[in-house]
Amino acid sequence: MRTLVALLLTVLLTPLAGCAAGTSEEASDAATATAPATRGSLGSDVEDAVAVEAADRVVGLWARPDLPPAQWAAELRPHLSVVAQSAMAYVDPSTLPDTEPSGESFVTSGAELQAVVVVPTDAGDFRVSLSRRSEDSNWSADRVRSPGDS
């Protein structure tokens, strides 16, 4: 009987052991943040270049810790989605790394209306999540992950 109870407890509790580490989304985010990025494509070199240009522009505007917060936000805001603009209110630019580009930016994943671009800098890789309303509209940054962010 004890063996049966122990077996039942093992079968019932084993799936819960993974829950203690967090959600699968958190695990996926952690793996993405630490794993080397692989190149992807939006389907054409032209589409990739447009997304990369948008991400490069955002990181260039993002990584300026010497600017007053109001100026930093005003210059960055036109390149951000509405959601990112709201989140930006909680970012203090003086805490951001002052960086310079150190390599060629590239698309890691994406589709017609969403993309993720890696922007290498001397402080590490920034990951910029982009979106747009239609194929004819401009890319806007939804999220900027600084090097070391999970």
Backbone as CSV, one residue per row, in Angstrom:
resi,resn,N_x,N_y,N_z,CA_x,CA_y,CA_z,C_x,C_y,C_z
1,MET,0.812,-1.190,0.000,0.000,0.000,0.000,0.863,1.265,0.000
2,ARG,1.940,1.282,0.828,2.830,2.441,0.869,3.475,2.677,-0.488
3,THR,3.824,1.626,-1.161,4.431,1.737,-2.486,3.451,2.374,-3.463
4,LEU,2.195,1.989,-3.384,1.176,2.543,-4.260,0.974,4.033,-3.978
5,VAL,0.937,4.416,-2.704,0.777,5.821,-2.334,1.986,6.633,-2.814
6,ALA,3.180,6.103,-2.604,4.392,6.797,-3.050,4.395,6.960,-4.566
7,LEU,3.991,5.959,-5.294,3.930,6.014,-6.740,2.912,7.056,-7.200
8,LEU,1.744,7.081,-6.572,0.717,8.054,-6.924,1.194,9.480,-6.650
9,LEU,1.828,9.704,-5.501,2.341,11.030,-5.186,3.403,11.463,-6.194
10,THR,4.266,10.557,-6.576,5.305,10.861,-7.560,4.685,11.250,-8.896
11,VAL,3.700,10.487,-9.325,3.046,10.762,-10.603,2.292,12.089,-10.557
12,LEU,1.638,12.373,-9.442,0.855,13.591,-9.339,1.699,14.840,-9.120
13,LEU,2.794,14.738,-8.390,3.591,15.911,-8.039,4.711,16.221,-9.020
14,THR,5.167,15.281,-9.790,6.268,15.512,-10.716,5.967,16.627,-11.720
15,PRO,4.760,16.679,-12.324,4.499,17.781,-13.251,4.542,19.151,-12.594
16,LEU,4.293,19.218,-11.275,4.306,20.495,-10.578,5.710,20.984,-10.282
17,ALA,6.693,20.129,-10.345,8.063,20.530,-10.020,8.553,21.627,-10.937
18,GLY,8.171,21.609,-12.196,8.590,22.639,-13.136,7.949,23.979,-12.875
19,CYS,6.825,24.010,-12.158,6.115,25.257,-11.899,6.893,26.163,-10.962
20,ALA,7.699,25.626,-10.118,8.429,26.438,-9.159,9.405,27.373,-9.841
21,ALA,9.888,27.029,-11.022,10.870,27.849,-11.716,10.233,29.016,-12.446
22,GLY,8.923,29.086,-12.573,8.257,30.174,-13.279,7.478,29.644,-14.454
23,THR,6.913,30.557,-15.209,6.099,30.161,-16.346,6.966,29.779,-17.528
24,SER,6.348,29.089,-18.482,7.110,28.732,-19.676,7.500,29.982,-20.444
25,GLU,6.698,31.061,-20.361,7.042,32.315,-21.027,8.298,32.912,-20.397
26,GLU,8.384,32.867,-19.047,9.575,33.371,-18.375,10.795,32.554,-18.771
27,ALA,10.643,31.252,-18.838,11.754,30.395,-19.235,12.164,30.693,-20.661
28,SER,11.191,30.913,-21.540,11.488,31.235,-22.926,12.213,32.567,-23.027
29,ASP,11.746,33.583,-22.263,12.403,34.880,-22.261,13.842,34.759,-21.769
30,ALA,14.057,33.982,-20.716,15.400,33.807,-20.180,16.299,33.123,-21.201
31,ALA,15.788,32.114,-21.861,16.586,31.416,-22.875,16.906,32.346,-24.028
32,THR,15.945,33.174,-24.435,16.160,34.108,-25.533,17.208,35.138,-25.158
33,ALA,17.176,35.595,-23.917,18.105,36.631,-23.491,19.529,36.126,-23.397
34,THR,19.719,34.844,-23.101,21.070,34.334,-22.915,21.595,33.566,-24.118
35,ALA,20.721,33.039,-24.943,21.159,32.260,-26.097,21.644,33.200,-27.186
36,PRO,22.663,32.765,-27.941,23.104,33.597,-29.054,21.978,33.724,-30.082
37,ALA,21.822,34.915,-30.598,20.757,35.160,-31.569,21.122,34.560,-32.925
38,THR,20.130,34.008,-33.577,20.336,33.477,-34.918,19.621,34.376,-35.911
39,ARG,20.162,34.432,-37.097,19.586,35.284,-38.135,18.290,34.686,-38.659
40,GLY,17.350,35.560,-38.902,16.090,35.191,-39.509,15.848,36.128,-40.674
41,SER,14.634,36.175,-41.151,14.311,37.064,-42.258,12.817,37.351,-42.280
42,LEU,12.496,38.497,-42.796,11.099,38.868,-43.009,10.642,38.475,-44.410
43,GLY,11.513,37.827,-45.139,11.144,37.338,-46.468,11.888,37.997,-47.609
44,SER,12.482,39.155,-47.353,13.269,39.794,-48.414,14.340,40.672,-47.779
45,ASP,15.399,40.907,-48.520,16.470,41.773,-48.030,15.978,43.192,-47.788
46,VAL,15.054,43.646,-48.631,14.509,44.999,-48.490,13.721,45.113,-47.185
47,GLU,12.837,44.158,-46.911,12.058,44.189,-45.669,12.970,44.103,-44.454
48,ASP,13.978,43.229,-44.517,14.933,43.117,-43.412,15.640,44.455,-43.179
49,ALA,16.077,45.097,-44.250,16.814,46.359,-44.135,15.957,47.459,-43.511
50,VAL,14.679,47.506,-43.858,13.785,48.524,-43.298,13.606,48.299,-41.795
51,ALA,13.426,47.054,-41.386,13.278,46.747,-39.954,14.575,47.039,-39.204
52,VAL,15.704,46.662,-39.777,17.002,46.913,-39.136,17.238,48.411,-38.988
53,GLU,16.906,49.185,-39.995,17.073,50.640,-39.926,16.236,51.225,-38.787
54,ALA,15.008,50.755,-38.639,14.146,51.241,-37.559,14.735,50.890,-36.193
55,ALA,15.203,49.664,-36.033,15.780,49.236,-34.748,17.069,50.000,-34.445
56,ASP,17.917,50.186,-35.449,19.152,50.952,-35.250,18.848,52.375,-34.789
57,ARG,17.847,52.985,-35.404,17.453,54.349,-35.042,16.994,54.392,-33.586
58,VAL,16.174,53.422,-33.182,15.655,53.394,-31.816,16.791,53.222,-30.804
59,VAL,17.698,52.291,-31.062,18.807,52.077,-30.119,19.699,53.315,-30.066
60,GLY,19.922,53.966,-31.215,20.714,55.199,-31.226,20.087,56.291,-30.376
61,LEU,18.772,56.354,-30.385,18.063,57.346,-29.571,17.912,56.898,-28.122
62,TRP,17.858,55.594,-27.904,17.652,55.015,-26.579,18.879,55.188,-25.686
63,ALA,20.034,54.842,-26.197,21.251,54.751,-25.382,21.958,56.100,-25.279
64,ARG,21.279,57.063,-24.634,21.850,58.398,-24.442,21.605,58.853,-23.007
65,PRO,22.386,58.297,-22.086,22.147,58.584,-20.667,22.447,60.025,-20.258
66,ASP,23.089,60.783,-21.115,23.462,62.153,-20.780,22.344,63.163,-21.011
67,LEU,21.249,62.762,-21.653,20.162,63.692,-21.952,19.198,63.852,-20.779
68,PRO,18.616,65.039,-20.653,17.548,65.211,-19.664,16.366,64.310,-20.061
69,PRO,15.659,63.736,-19.104,14.561,62.813,-19.419,13.524,63.366,-20.395
70,ALA,13.158,64.617,-20.267,12.125,65.182,-21.153,12.610,65.227,-22.604
71,GLN,13.844,65.616,-22.813,14.394,65.663,-24.173,14.535,64.251,-24.735
72,TRP,15.038,63.335,-23.911,15.201,61.930,-24.327,13.870,61.358,-24.778
73,ALA,12.829,61.565,-23.985,11.504,61.034,-24.298,10.926,61.689,-25.556
74,ALA,11.076,62.983,-25.691,10.518,63.690,-26.849,11.152,63.218,-28.156
75,GLU,12.445,62.949,-28.145,13.131,62.518,-29.362,12.861,61.056,-29.690
76,LEU,12.610,60.255,-28.687,12.377,58.824,-28.874,10.914,58.503,-29.194
77,ARG,10.000,59.247,-28.622,8.558,58.964,-28.709,8.048,58.694,-30.131
78,PRO,8.427,59.448,-31.158,7.872,59.190,-32.496,8.227,57.816,-33.071
79,HIS,9.189,57.141,-32.480,9.650,55.852,-32.993,9.127,54.671,-32.178
80,LEU,8.259,54.965,-31.209,7.735,53.931,-30.318,6.246,53.706,-30.539
81,SER,5.799,52.492,-30.261,4.369,52.194,-30.280,3.715,52.878,-29.087
82,VAL,2.403,52.942,-29.092,1.664,53.566,-27.995,1.969,52.869,-26.669
83,VAL,2.028,51.546,-26.696,2.320,50.783,-25.475,3.727,51.112,-24.968
84,ALA,4.686,51.163,-25.860,6.063,51.470,-25.455,6.173,52.900,-24.919
85,GLN,5.411,53.813,-25.497,5.428,55.192,-24.997,4.951,55.249,-23.552
86,SER,3.944,54.458,-23.220,3.439,54.415,-21.841,4.486,53.842,-20.901
87,ALA,5.133,52.758,-21.318,6.151,52.114,-20.485,7.375,53.006,-20.318
88,MET,7.649,53.830,-21.312,8.825,54.694,-21.296,8.788,55.681,-20.128
89,ALA,7.615,55.985,-19.638,7.485,56.913,-18.516,8.240,56.424,-17.288
90,TYR,8.525,55.122,-17.229,9.210,54.540,-16.072,10.699,54.342,-16.297
91,VAL,11.212,54.796,-17.429,12.632,54.617,-17.744,13.387,55.899,-17.435
92,ASP,14.463,55.761,-16.695,15.356,56.881,-16.404,16.551,56.753,-17.347
93,PRO,16.681,57.650,-18.329,17.760,57.495,-19.299,19.159,57.502,-18.678
94,SER,19.317,58.104,-17.512,20.646,58.139,-16.889,21.113,56.756,-16.442
95,THR,20.179,55.792,-16.372,20.547,54.433,-15.958,20.870,53.531,-17.150
96,LEU,20.710,54.051,-18.359,20.935,53.242,-19.558,22.402,53.263,-19.947
97,PRO,22.878,52.182,-20.560,24.275,52.159,-20.983,24.517,53.117,-22.147
98,ASP,25.641,53.832,-22.103,26.062,54.692,-23.204,26.845,53.795,-24.154
99,THR,26.310,53.558,-25.332,26.898,52.564,-26.227,27.162,53.109,-27.616
100,GLU,27.961,52.368,-28.322,28.244,52.613,-29.732,27.988,51.317,-30.480
101,PRO,27.530,51.398,-31.737,27.343,50.167,-32.527,28.664,49.412,-32.660
102,SER,28.570,48.087,-32.634,29.806,47.298,-32.737,29.692,46.174,-33.755
103,GLY,28.680,46.198,-34.563,28.508,45.147,-35.553,27.285,45.405,-36.395
104,GLU,26.965,44.465,-37.222,25.829,44.583,-38.124,24.560,44.079,-37.449
105,SER,23.545,44.917,-37.412,22.252,44.530,-36.849,21.576,43.548,-37.794
106,PHE,20.711,42.699,-37.225,20.034,41.705,-38.062,18.703,41.286,-37.461
107,VAL,17.802,40.871,-38.349,16.497,40.350,-37.950,16.701,38.937,-37.427
108,THR,16.077,38.641,-36.281,16.143,37.273,-35.753,14.856,36.509,-36.022
109,SER,13.746,37.231,-36.021,12.462,36.589,-36.291,11.466,37.653,-36.701
110,GLY,10.368,37.205,-37.251,9.358,38.168,-37.610,8.380,37.657,-38.631
111,ALA,7.484,38.525,-38.991,6.449,38.254,-39.970,6.080,39.596,-40.592
112,GLU,4.973,39.608,-41.267,4.545,40.801,-41.996,4.421,42.036,-41.110
113,LEU,3.918,41.864,-39.883,3.643,43.007,-39.026,4.445,43.045,-37.729
114,GLN,5.316,42.078,-37.512,6.136,42.045,-36.297,7.544,41.573,-36.632
115,ALA,8.517,42.074,-35.873,9.907,41.647,-36.083,10.683,41.833,-34.788
116,VAL,11.742,41.048,-34.661,12.708,41.227,-33.580,14.061,41.411,-34.243
117,VAL,14.755,42.479,-33.849,16.050,42.809,-34.436,17.083,42.879,-33.320
118,VAL,18.240,42.279,-33.559,19.369,42.374,-32.638,20.283,43.493,-33.132
119,VAL,20.637,44.398,-32.212,21.522,45.511,-32.521,22.763,45.366,-31.640
120,PRO,23.878,44.891,-32.211,25.105,44.723,-31.421,25.746,46.078,-31.072
121,THR,26.151,46.201,-29.817,26.854,47.413,-29.374,28.048,47.000,-28.526
122,ASP,28.874,47.976,-28.189,30.031,47.680,-27.341,29.628,47.287,-25.923
123,ALA,28.380,47.515,-25.539,27.878,47.113,-24.220,27.160,45.767,-24.275
124,GLY,26.994,45.210,-25.467,26.269,43.960,-25.639,25.150,44.136,-26.654
125,ASP,24.367,43.093,-26.826,23.299,43.109,-27.823,21.997,43.671,-27.257
126,PHE,21.447,44.653,-27.963,20.094,45.130,-27.696,19.160,44.284,-28.543
127,ARG,17.983,43.964,-28.027,16.937,43.287,-28.793,15.746,44.234,-28.869
128,VAL,15.346,44.549,-30.092,14.259,45.492,-30.304,13.089,44.754,-30.942
129,SER,11.948,44.762,-30.264,10.714,44.190,-30.813,9.979,45.303,-31.535
130,LEU,9.654,45.050,-32.790,9.001,46.044,-33.636,7.627,45.565,-34.073
131,SER,6.755,46.511,-34.372,5.458,46.166,-34.966,5.051,47.298,-35.892
132,ARG,4.078,46.978,-36.746,3.491,47.993,-37.615,2.058,47.593,-37.911
133,ARG,1.246,48.557,-38.298,-0.182,48.306,-38.529,-0.442,47.613,-39.862
134,SER,0.382,47.909,-40.856,0.219,47.296,-42.176,1.597,47.238,-42.846
135,GLU,1.678,46.533,-43.948,2.957,46.431,-44.663,3.441,47.788,-45.147
136,ASP,2.527,48.729,-45.344,2.885,50.045,-45.868,3.231,51.057,-44.780
137,SER,3.053,50.690,-43.517,3.325,51.642,-42.439,4.732,51.445,-41.883
138,ASN,5.169,52.429,-41.123,6.515,52.397,-40.535,6.555,51.456,-39.336
139,TRP,7.739,50.914,-39.085,7.958,50.091,-37.902,8.024,50.999,-36.675
140,SER,7.452,50.538,-35.558,7.553,51.209,-34.266,8.078,50.194,-33.257
141,ALA,8.891,50.658,-32.338,9.425,49.759,-31.311,8.379,49.532,-30.226
142,ASP,8.140,48.260,-29.922,7.248,47.883,-28.829,8.027,47.686,-27.539
143,ARG,9.266,47.225,-27.694,10.086,46.923,-26.515,11.550,47.009,-26.894
144,VAL,12.350,47.560,-25.985,13.800,47.625,-26.163,14.403,46.893,-24.973
145,ARG,15.110,45.823,-25.268,15.799,45.087,-24.208,17.274,45.443,-24.257
146,SER,17.731,46.098,-23.208,19.150,46.451,-23.113,19.955,45.184,-22.832
147,PRO,21.248,45.224,-23.110,22.089,44.065,-22.782,21.919,43.692,-21.313
148,GLY,21.723,42.413,-21.050,21.560,41.928,-19.689,20.133,41.898,-19.204
149,ASP,19.204,42.552,-19.917,17.790,42.458,-19.540,17.275,41.063,-19.844
150,SER,16.381,40.585,-18.999,15.782,39.273,-19.279,14.373,39.415,-19.743
